[in-house]
Amino acid sequence: MFAAVAAAESARSVAGALLIGTATAIVVGALQVASGSASAWYFYPITNTGAVGFFANSNHMGTLLLAAIPFVAALLLSGKAQRRLRGKSAAVITIAAAALGLIVIGIALNRSLAALLLVVPVLLATALMIPAGWRFRWAGVPIAILALAGAVAALSINPLNSAAASQAKEVSLQSRQMIWRTTGEAIAHSFPFGTGLGSFAQVYRLYENPETVDPTYVNHAHNDYLELTLELGVGGVLLILAFLAWWGRRVAQIWSTNLSSPFERAATIASAAILAHSAVDYPLRTSAMAAVLAMCIAILARFRPTEAAPAPADAGPRHVTIGR
Protein backbone atom coordinates (compact mmCIF):
# COMPACT_ATOMS: atom_id res chain seq x y z
CA MET A 1 0.00 0.00 0.00
CA PHE A 2 2.85 2.39 0.81
CA ALA A 3 4.34 1.66 -2.62
CA ALA A 4 1.00 2.47 -4.27
CA VAL A 5 0.80 5.79 -2.45
CA ALA A 6 4.41 6.70 -3.20
CA ALA A 7 3.98 5.84 -6.88
CA ALA A 8 0.78 7.84 -7.27
CA GLU A 9 2.86 10.73 -8.63
CA SER A 10 3.29 8.57 -11.72
CA ALA A 11 -0.35 7.61 -12.20
CA ARG A 12 0.40 6.11 -15.60
CA SER A 13 2.88 3.66 -14.08
CA VAL A 14 0.59 2.42 -11.31
CA ALA A 15 -2.36 2.19 -13.72
CA GLY A 16 -0.23 0.13 -16.09
CA ALA A 17 0.84 -2.15 -13.25
CA LEU A 18 -2.80 -2.56 -12.20
CA LEU A 19 -3.86 -3.59 -15.71
CA ILE A 20 -0.93 -6.00 -16.15
CA GLY A 21 -1.80 -7.64 -12.85
CA THR A 22 -5.48 -7.79 -13.79
CA ALA A 23 -4.78 -9.33 -17.20
CA THR A 24 -2.55 -11.95 -15.57
CA ALA A 25 -5.28 -12.74 -13.04
CA ILE A 26 -7.82 -13.16 -15.86
CA VAL A 27 -5.54 -15.67 -17.61
CA VAL A 28 -5.12 -17.59 -14.35
CA GLY A 29 -8.89 -17.47 -13.86
CA ALA A 30 -9.50 -18.87 -17.33
CA LEU A 31 -7.12 -21.76 -16.55
CA GLN A 32 -8.99 -22.37 -13.28
CA VAL A 33 -12.34 -22.59 -15.07
CA ALA A 34 -10.96 -24.76 -17.87
CA SER A 35 -9.34 -27.20 -15.42
CA GLY A 36 -12.37 -27.68 -13.17
CA SER A 37 -12.95 -27.33 -9.45
CA ALA A 38 -9.96 -29.57 -8.62
CA SER A 39 -7.59 -27.44 -10.70
CA ALA A 40 -4.03 -26.97 -9.48
CA TRP A 41 -4.44 -23.33 -10.52
CA TYR A 42 -6.49 -22.68 -7.37
CA PHE A 43 -3.90 -21.48 -4.87
CA TYR A 44 -5.89 -21.92 -1.64
CA PRO A 45 -7.40 -25.07 -0.10
CA ILE A 46 -10.60 -23.16 0.75
CA THR A 47 -11.68 -21.15 -2.29
CA ASN A 48 -14.65 -20.29 -4.47
CA THR A 49 -14.98 -21.98 -7.84
CA GLY A 50 -14.92 -19.97 -11.04
CA ALA A 51 -12.27 -17.48 -12.13
CA VAL A 52 -10.87 -16.20 -8.81
CA GLY A 53 -7.37 -15.46 -10.14
CA PHE A 54 -4.91 -14.96 -7.30
CA PHE A 55 -7.71 -14.61 -4.74
CA ALA A 56 -9.65 -17.20 -2.75
CA ASN A 57 -12.89 -15.22 -2.92
CA SER A 58 -14.58 -14.63 -6.29
CA ASN A 59 -16.09 -11.33 -5.08
CA HIS A 60 -12.64 -9.89 -4.45
CA MET A 61 -11.49 -10.83 -7.95
CA GLY A 62 -14.68 -9.23 -9.25
CA THR A 63 -13.82 -6.00 -7.44
CA LEU A 64 -10.38 -5.95 -9.07
CA LEU A 65 -11.95 -6.37 -12.51
CA LEU A 66 -14.36 -3.50 -11.89
CA ALA A 67 -11.56 -1.21 -10.69
CA ALA A 68 -9.51 -1.95 -13.82
CA ILE A 69 -12.18 -0.81 -16.29
CA PRO A 70 -11.83 3.00 -15.88
CA PHE A 71 -8.03 2.78 -15.90
CA VAL A 72 -8.17 1.20 -19.37
CA ALA A 73 -9.88 4.37 -20.55
CA ALA A 74 -7.47 6.57 -18.57
CA LEU A 75 -4.40 5.10 -20.25
CA LEU A 76 -5.90 5.56 -23.71
CA LEU A 77 -7.25 9.06 -23.06
CA SER A 78 -4.13 10.45 -21.41
CA GLY A 79 -2.25 13.20 -23.21
CA LYS A 80 0.79 11.13 -24.10
CA ALA A 81 -1.29 8.33 -25.60
CA GLN A 82 -3.34 10.82 -27.61
CA ARG A 83 -0.19 12.44 -29.00
CA ARG A 84 1.15 9.08 -30.10
CA LEU A 85 -2.15 7.99 -31.61
CA ARG A 86 -3.17 11.34 -33.08
CA GLY A 87 -5.09 10.73 -36.28
CA LYS A 88 -5.60 7.07 -35.35
CA SER A 89 -8.79 7.29 -33.31
CA ALA A 90 -10.09 4.05 -34.83
CA ALA A 91 -7.05 2.25 -33.40
CA VAL A 92 -7.72 3.75 -29.98
CA ILE A 93 -11.31 2.51 -30.08
CA THR A 94 -10.20 -0.97 -31.16
CA ILE A 95 -7.64 -1.22 -28.36
CA ALA A 96 -10.18 0.03 -25.80
CA ALA A 97 -12.83 -2.41 -26.98
CA ALA A 98 -10.37 -5.33 -26.87
CA ALA A 99 -9.20 -4.47 -23.35
CA LEU A 100 -12.76 -4.00 -22.10
CA GLY A 101 -13.76 -7.24 -23.80
CA LEU A 102 -11.03 -9.12 -21.92
CA ILE A 103 -12.18 -7.68 -18.58
CA VAL A 104 -15.85 -8.43 -19.33
CA ILE A 105 -14.91 -12.03 -20.15
CA GLY A 106 -13.12 -12.14 -16.81
CA ILE A 107 -16.27 -10.89 -15.04
CA ALA A 108 -18.42 -13.50 -16.80
CA LEU A 109 -16.02 -16.30 -15.80
CA ASN A 110 -15.72 -14.88 -12.29
CA ARG A 111 -19.44 -15.35 -11.51
CA SER A 112 -19.59 -12.68 -8.79
CA LEU A 113 -23.17 -11.41 -8.61
CA ALA A 114 -22.04 -8.09 -7.11
CA ALA A 115 -19.56 -7.55 -9.94
CA LEU A 116 -22.25 -8.28 -12.53
CA LEU A 117 -24.56 -5.72 -10.95
CA LEU A 118 -21.88 -3.04 -10.58
CA VAL A 119 -20.38 -3.45 -14.07
CA VAL A 120 -23.29 -1.51 -15.62
CA PRO A 121 -22.74 1.80 -13.75
CA VAL A 122 -18.96 1.36 -13.98
CA LEU A 123 -19.07 1.01 -17.78
CA LEU A 124 -21.42 3.97 -18.18
CA ALA A 125 -19.34 6.18 -15.87
CA THR A 126 -16.21 5.19 -17.80
CA ALA A 127 -17.90 6.25 -21.05
CA LEU A 128 -18.39 9.72 -19.51
CA MET A 129 -14.61 10.09 -19.18
CA ILE A 130 -14.29 10.66 -22.92
CA PRO A 131 -13.68 14.41 -23.51
CA ALA A 132 -16.49 16.36 -25.13
CA GLY A 133 -14.14 17.61 -27.84
CA TRP A 134 -13.07 14.12 -28.97
CA ARG A 135 -14.61 13.46 -32.36
CA PHE A 136 -15.14 9.78 -31.56
CA ARG A 137 -16.83 10.49 -28.22
CA TRP A 138 -20.07 9.08 -29.59
CA ALA A 139 -18.44 5.63 -29.59
CA GLY A 140 -17.99 5.55 -25.82
CA VAL A 141 -21.51 4.59 -24.85
CA PRO A 142 -21.90 2.00 -27.66
CA ILE A 143 -18.65 0.36 -26.54
CA ALA A 144 -19.97 0.19 -22.99
CA ILE A 145 -23.28 -1.27 -24.23
CA LEU A 146 -21.52 -3.83 -26.44
CA ALA A 147 -19.31 -4.85 -23.53
CA LEU A 148 -22.38 -5.33 -21.37
CA ALA A 149 -24.13 -7.30 -24.14
CA GLY A 150 -21.04 -9.50 -24.35
CA ALA A 151 -21.30 -10.23 -20.65
CA VAL A 152 -24.99 -11.12 -21.00
CA ALA A 153 -24.23 -13.41 -23.95
CA ALA A 154 -21.42 -15.11 -22.05
CA LEU A 155 -23.66 -15.61 -19.03
CA SER A 156 -26.40 -17.16 -21.16
CA ILE A 157 -24.16 -20.19 -21.71
CA ASN A 158 -22.48 -19.98 -18.30
CA PRO A 159 -23.37 -22.38 -15.46
CA LEU A 160 -24.20 -19.28 -13.36
CA ASN A 161 -27.76 -19.50 -14.68
CA SER A 162 -28.20 -23.13 -13.70
CA ALA A 163 -30.69 -24.16 -11.03
CA ALA A 164 -27.86 -25.07 -8.67
CA ALA A 165 -26.21 -21.69 -9.15
CA SER A 166 -29.50 -19.86 -8.64
CA GLN A 167 -30.06 -21.75 -5.41
CA ALA A 168 -26.51 -20.93 -4.29
CA LYS A 169 -27.12 -17.22 -4.95
CA GLU A 170 -30.35 -17.32 -2.96
CA VAL A 171 -28.63 -19.07 -0.05
CA SER A 172 -25.81 -16.50 -0.18
CA LEU A 173 -28.28 -13.60 -0.04
CA GLN A 174 -30.22 -15.15 2.81
CA SER A 175 -27.04 -15.83 4.78
CA ARG A 176 -25.92 -12.24 4.33
CA GLN A 177 -29.25 -10.92 5.55
CA MET A 178 -28.95 -13.14 8.62
CA ILE A 179 -25.37 -11.97 9.25
CA TRP A 180 -26.39 -8.31 8.94
CA ARG A 181 -29.35 -8.82 11.28
CA THR A 182 -27.17 -10.55 13.89
CA THR A 183 -24.46 -7.89 13.53
CA GLY A 184 -27.10 -5.18 14.02
CA GLU A 185 -28.16 -6.85 17.26
CA ALA A 186 -24.55 -6.88 18.46
CA ILE A 187 -24.17 -3.19 17.53
CA ALA A 188 -27.28 -2.30 19.52
CA HIS A 189 -25.76 -3.87 22.64
CA SER A 190 -22.23 -2.45 22.24
CA PHE A 191 -22.84 1.06 20.88
CA PRO A 192 -21.42 3.70 21.35
CA PHE A 193 -18.13 2.20 22.57
CA GLY A 194 -17.77 -0.77 20.22
CA THR A 195 -16.23 -4.16 20.90
CA GLY A 196 -12.67 -3.45 19.80
CA LEU A 197 -10.90 -3.58 16.44
CA GLY A 198 -10.55 -7.13 15.16
CA SER A 199 -13.10 -8.60 17.58
CA PHE A 200 -15.92 -9.30 15.11
CA ALA A 201 -15.56 -13.08 14.81
CA GLN A 202 -15.43 -13.62 18.58
CA VAL A 203 -18.31 -11.22 19.33
CA TYR A 204 -20.53 -12.54 16.53
CA ARG A 205 -20.54 -16.03 18.06
CA LEU A 206 -22.15 -14.64 21.21
CA TYR A 207 -25.23 -13.55 19.22
CA GLU A 208 -25.65 -16.54 16.89
CA ASN A 209 -28.69 -18.77 17.17
CA PRO A 210 -27.31 -22.08 18.57
CA GLU A 211 -29.76 -24.01 16.39
CA THR A 212 -28.23 -22.65 13.19
CA VAL A 213 -24.57 -23.14 14.13
CA ASP A 214 -22.60 -25.53 11.91
CA PRO A 215 -18.89 -26.20 11.24
CA THR A 216 -18.73 -23.10 9.01
CA TYR A 217 -18.22 -19.95 11.05
CA VAL A 218 -18.74 -16.29 10.17
CA ASN A 219 -15.45 -14.37 10.09
CA HIS A 220 -16.71 -11.06 8.66
CA ALA A 221 -20.00 -9.17 8.43
CA HIS A 222 -19.95 -9.04 4.60
CA ASN A 223 -20.48 -5.31 5.08
CA ASP A 224 -17.38 -3.41 6.17
CA TYR A 225 -19.40 -0.41 7.34
CA LEU A 226 -21.41 -2.57 9.74
CA GLU A 227 -18.31 -4.40 10.92
CA LEU A 228 -16.41 -1.20 11.66
CA THR A 229 -19.44 0.21 13.46
CA LEU A 230 -19.59 -2.88 15.67
CA GLU A 231 -15.88 -2.84 16.46
CA LEU A 232 -15.26 0.91 16.80
CA GLY A 233 -18.67 2.20 17.84
CA VAL A 234 -19.38 5.89 17.37
CA GLY A 235 -15.71 6.51 16.61
CA GLY A 236 -15.93 4.17 13.64
CA VAL A 237 -19.09 5.88 12.38
CA LEU A 238 -17.42 9.29 12.58
CA LEU A 239 -14.32 8.01 10.75
CA ILE A 240 -16.46 6.51 7.98
CA LEU A 241 -18.50 9.71 7.60
CA ALA A 242 -15.39 11.90 7.60
CA PHE A 243 -13.75 9.78 4.91
CA LEU A 244 -16.88 9.66 2.74
CA ALA A 245 -17.28 13.45 3.07
CA TRP A 246 -13.68 14.00 1.94
CA TRP A 247 -14.04 11.46 -0.86
CA GLY A 248 -17.32 12.98 -2.07
CA ARG A 249 -15.81 16.46 -2.10
CA ARG A 250 -12.85 15.22 -4.15
CA VAL A 251 -15.13 13.46 -6.62
CA ALA A 252 -17.21 16.62 -7.07
CA GLN A 253 -14.08 18.74 -7.62
CA ILE A 254 -12.60 16.34 -10.16
CA TRP A 255 -15.75 15.98 -12.25
CA SER A 256 -16.64 19.68 -12.17
CA THR A 257 -13.45 20.95 -13.83
CA ASN A 258 -11.58 20.40 -17.06
CA LEU A 259 -8.31 20.55 -15.12
CA SER A 260 -8.67 16.96 -13.91
CA SER A 261 -6.80 14.19 -15.70
CA PRO A 262 -8.24 10.88 -16.99
CA PHE A 263 -6.39 9.08 -14.19
CA GLU A 264 -8.07 11.23 -11.53
CA ARG A 265 -11.49 10.54 -13.01
CA ALA A 266 -10.68 6.85 -13.29
CA ALA A 267 -9.67 6.84 -9.62
CA THR A 268 -13.09 8.22 -8.64
CA ILE A 269 -14.89 5.45 -10.53
CA ALA A 270 -12.64 2.64 -9.30
CA SER A 271 -12.80 3.78 -5.68
CA ALA A 272 -16.61 4.15 -5.93
CA ALA A 273 -16.89 0.55 -7.14
CA ILE A 274 -14.73 -0.68 -4.25
CA LEU A 275 -16.65 1.34 -1.66
CA ALA A 276 -19.99 0.16 -3.06
CA HIS A 277 -18.86 -3.47 -3.05
CA SER A 278 -17.75 -3.06 0.56
CA ALA A 279 -21.41 -2.69 1.51
CA VAL A 280 -22.08 -6.34 0.61
CA ASP A 281 -18.66 -7.92 1.11
CA TYR A 282 -15.19 -7.23 2.50
CA PRO A 283 -12.80 -6.69 -0.46
CA LEU A 284 -10.58 -4.33 1.55
CA ARG A 285 -9.70 -7.15 3.96
CA THR A 286 -7.32 -8.39 1.23
CA SER A 287 -4.02 -6.57 0.86
CA ALA A 288 -4.32 -6.51 -2.95
CA MET A 289 -7.60 -4.58 -2.98
CA ALA A 290 -6.47 -2.39 -0.09
CA ALA A 291 -3.48 -1.42 -2.26
CA VAL A 292 -5.74 -0.61 -5.21
CA LEU A 293 -7.91 1.66 -3.05
CA ALA A 294 -4.77 3.25 -1.56
CA MET A 295 -3.60 3.98 -5.11
CA CYS A 296 -6.94 5.59 -5.97
CA ILE A 297 -7.02 7.68 -2.78
CA ALA A 298 -3.45 8.85 -3.36
CA ILE A 299 -4.34 9.98 -6.88
CA LEU A 300 -7.40 11.83 -5.55
CA ALA A 301 -5.39 13.45 -2.76
CA ARG A 302 -2.81 14.83 -5.19
CA PHE A 303 -5.43 16.64 -7.28
CA ARG A 304 -5.13 20.43 -6.99
CA PRO A 305 -8.04 22.10 -8.83
CA THR A 306 -6.68 25.65 -8.64
CA GLU A 307 -2.96 24.97 -8.62
CA ALA A 308 -1.11 26.81 -11.36
CA ALA A 309 1.46 24.96 -13.44
CA PRO A 310 4.97 25.34 -11.99
CA ALA A 311 7.26 27.76 -13.76
CA PRO A 312 10.26 26.29 -15.59
CA ALA A 313 13.47 26.16 -13.61
CA ASP A 314 15.17 28.59 -15.98
CA ALA A 315 12.22 30.99 -16.04
CA GLY A 316 13.30 34.63 -16.07
CA PRO A 317 12.86 37.87 -17.94
CA ARG A 318 12.47 37.40 -21.69
CA HIS A 319 13.92 40.83 -22.45
CA VAL A 320 15.77 43.66 -20.81
CA THR A 321 14.68 47.30 -21.04
CA ILE A 322 17.48 49.82 -20.88
CA GLY A 323 16.49 53.30 -19.77
CA ARG A 324 13.11 54.53 -20.94
Secondary structure, DSSP 8 states (H G I E B T S, - for coil): -HHHHHGGGSHHHHHHHHHHHHHHHHHHHHHHHHH-TT-TT--SSS--SS--TT-SSHHHHHHHHHHHHHHHHHHHHSHHHHHHTTT-HHHHHHHHHHHHHHHHHHHHHH--HHHHHHHHHHHHHHHTTS-TT-TTGGGHHHHHHHHHHHHHHHHHTSGGGSHHHHHHHHHHHHHHHHHHHHHHHHHHHHTTT-S-TT-HHHHHHHHS-GGG--S----S-S-HHHHHHHHHHHHHHHHHHHHHHHHHHHHHHHHT-TTS-HHHHHHHHHHHHHHHHTTTS-GGGSHHHHHHHHHHHHHHHH--TT------TT---S------
